[in-house]
Amino acid sequence: MYDEILVPTDGSSGMEQVTEQALGIVERSGGRVHSLYVVDERAYMSVPDDARDQVNSALENDGYDATRAVAEQVTEAECEAVQEVRWGDPAVVIITYAMENDIDLIVMGTRGKTGFERYLLGSVAEKVVRLSPIPVLTVHIGDQEALTEEIEELIGLDR
C-alpha cells in the first residue's frame, strides 16, 4: 500500500524519529524511502551577487548532507533510499516531488509550534497537510516527555 514514501528533511535533529516512522511502514512493503531537502530560495534573495554562488553551494551541500543522513539510516535498515535536493517554496516542492514520483505517503516532522510563533514562522508541515492530495503522516520532533507534561497540564490530568 505504501511502497514509495517521501521523507522531507531540513537536516535538523529529530529527523531520526521521522525516518524511523517511515521505516516502520516501508519495511512491511519492501518499498523505497525518498529523502528530499528543499532550499527555500526566497530566504536568500537578499544575498549580494558576489556571494551568491558561494552561499548556493553551501546550501546545496547542507541539503546533500541532510538527505544522506536519512539515506544512511534507511540503507542500514536494508531498505532502498533515493536522495534529492531541490530549490523553491518547500511546501510546493514537497507536493510536486510527491506527485511526480508517485509517492504513496509523505512522512514529515513538525515541531508543534502554536500561536503567534506558528503564524510568524509559518509551518511547512501544516501547508503540506492542507494542500497535499497524498496522505501525510506528521511526527512530532522534540522532547516527548515535555510535550506529554504540557498536554497533561492543559487537560488537567494529574498523575
C-alpha positions as CSV (number, residue, x, y, z in Angstrom):
1,M,0.0,0.0,0.0
2,Y,2.8,2.4,0.9
3,D,5.6,1.4,-1.5
4,E,7.0,4.9,-2.1
5,I,7.4,7.1,1.0
6,L,8.7,10.6,1.0
7,V,10.7,12.0,4.0
8,P,11.3,15.7,3.5
9,T,14.2,16.8,5.7
10,D,15.6,20.0,6.9
11,G,18.6,18.3,8.4
12,S,17.6,19.1,12.0
13,S,17.9,16.9,15.0
14,G,14.9,14.7,15.4
15,M,14.8,13.6,11.8
16,E,15.9,10.1,13.1
17,Q,12.5,9.9,14.7
18,V,10.7,10.8,11.5
19,T,12.8,8.3,9.5
20,E,12.1,5.6,12.0
21,Q,8.3,6.1,11.4
22,A,8.8,5.9,7.6
23,L,11.0,2.7,8.0
24,G,8.3,1.1,10.2
25,I,5.9,1.4,7.3
26,V,8.2,0.7,4.3
27,E,9.9,-2.4,5.8
28,R,6.5,-4.1,5.6
29,S,6.1,-3.3,1.9
30,G,9.7,-3.6,0.7
31,G,9.3,-0.2,-0.9
32,R,11.6,2.9,-1.1
33,V,12.2,5.9,1.0
34,H,12.8,9.2,-0.8
35,S,14.7,11.8,1.1
36,L,14.1,15.4,-0.1
37,Y,15.7,18.6,1.0
38,V,14.3,21.9,-0.3
39,V,16.4,25.0,-0.3
40,D,13.9,27.9,0.3
41,E,15.4,30.3,-2.3
42,R,13.0,33.1,-1.1
43,A,15.1,33.3,2.1
44,Y,18.3,34.1,0.2
45,M,17.2,36.6,-2.4
46,S,19.0,39.4,-0.5
47,V,22.4,37.7,-0.7
48,P,24.8,40.0,-2.5
49,D,25.6,38.9,-6.1
50,D,29.3,38.4,-5.3
51,A,28.5,35.9,-2.5
52,R,25.5,34.2,-4.2
53,D,27.5,31.3,-5.8
54,Q,29.3,30.5,-2.5
55,V,26.0,30.6,-0.5
56,N,24.2,28.5,-3.0
57,S,27.0,25.9,-3.0
58,A,26.9,25.8,0.9
59,L,23.1,25.4,0.9
60,E,23.2,22.6,-1.6
61,N,26.0,20.8,0.4
62,D,23.7,21.2,3.5
63,G,21.0,19.6,1.5
64,Y,23.1,16.7,0.4
65,D,24.3,16.1,4.0
66,A,20.7,16.1,5.3
67,T,19.4,13.7,2.6
68,R,22.5,11.5,3.1
69,A,21.8,11.2,6.8
70,V,18.2,9.9,6.1
71,A,19.5,7.6,3.3
72,E,22.1,6.1,5.6
73,Q,19.5,5.3,8.2
74,V,17.3,3.7,5.5
75,T,20.1,1.6,4.0
76,E,21.2,0.4,7.5
77,A,17.6,-1.0,7.7
78,E,18.3,-2.7,4.4
79,C,15.7,-0.6,2.5
80,E,16.1,1.3,-0.7
81,A,16.8,5.0,-0.5
82,V,16.5,7.9,-3.0
83,Q,18.1,11.3,-2.4
84,E,17.1,14.6,-3.9
85,V,17.9,18.3,-3.3
86,R,15.6,20.9,-5.0
87,W,15.1,24.7,-4.8
88,G,11.8,26.6,-4.3
89,D,8.9,27.0,-1.9
90,P,9.3,24.0,0.4
91,A,5.6,23.0,0.7
92,V,5.1,23.4,-3.1
93,V,8.3,21.5,-3.9
94,I,7.4,18.7,-1.5
95,I,4.0,18.2,-3.0
96,T,5.3,18.5,-6.6
97,Y,8.0,15.9,-5.9
98,A,5.5,13.6,-4.4
99,M,3.2,13.8,-7.3
100,E,6.0,13.4,-9.9
101,N,7.4,10.3,-8.2
102,D,4.1,8.5,-7.4
103,I,4.7,8.8,-3.7
104,D,2.1,6.9,-1.6
105,L,2.8,8.6,1.8
106,I,4.6,11.7,3.0
107,V,6.2,11.3,6.5
108,M,7.4,14.6,7.9
109,G,8.4,16.2,11.1
110,T,6.7,19.0,12.9
111,R,7.9,21.0,15.9
112,G,4.3,21.7,17.1
113,K,4.7,25.5,17.3
114,T,1.5,27.2,18.3
115,G,0.0,30.7,18.5
116,F,2.0,33.7,17.3
117,E,5.2,31.8,16.8
118,R,3.5,29.5,14.2
119,Y,1.9,32.4,12.3
120,L,5.2,34.3,12.4
121,L,7.3,31.5,11.1
122,G,4.8,29.6,9.1
123,S,4.7,25.8,9.0
124,V,5.8,23.8,6.0
125,A,4.2,20.7,7.5
126,E,0.9,22.5,8.0
127,K,0.8,23.7,4.4
128,V,1.6,20.2,3.1
129,V,-1.1,18.7,5.2
130,R,-3.6,21.2,4.0
131,L,-2.7,21.1,0.3
132,S,-1.4,17.6,-0.4
133,P,-3.6,15.2,-2.3
134,I,-1.3,12.5,-0.9
135,P,-1.7,11.2,2.7
136,V,0.7,12.9,5.2
137,L,1.9,11.5,8.5
138,T,3.3,14.1,10.8
139,V,5.8,13.1,13.5
140,H,6.4,15.5,16.4
141,I,10.1,16.3,16.7
142,G,11.4,17.2,20.1
143,D,11.2,16.4,23.7
144,Q,8.3,13.9,24.0
145,E,8.3,14.0,27.8
146,A,8.0,17.8,27.9
147,L,5.2,17.6,25.4
148,T,3.3,15.0,27.4
149,E,3.6,17.1,30.5
150,E,2.4,20.1,28.7
151,I,-0.7,18.3,27.4
152,E,-1.4,16.7,30.8
153,E,-1.3,20.2,32.3
154,L,-3.6,21.6,29.7
155,I,-6.2,18.9,30.1
156,G,-5.9,18.8,33.9
157,L,-4.6,15.3,34.1
158,D,-2.8,14.6,37.4
159,R,-0.6,11.6,37.7
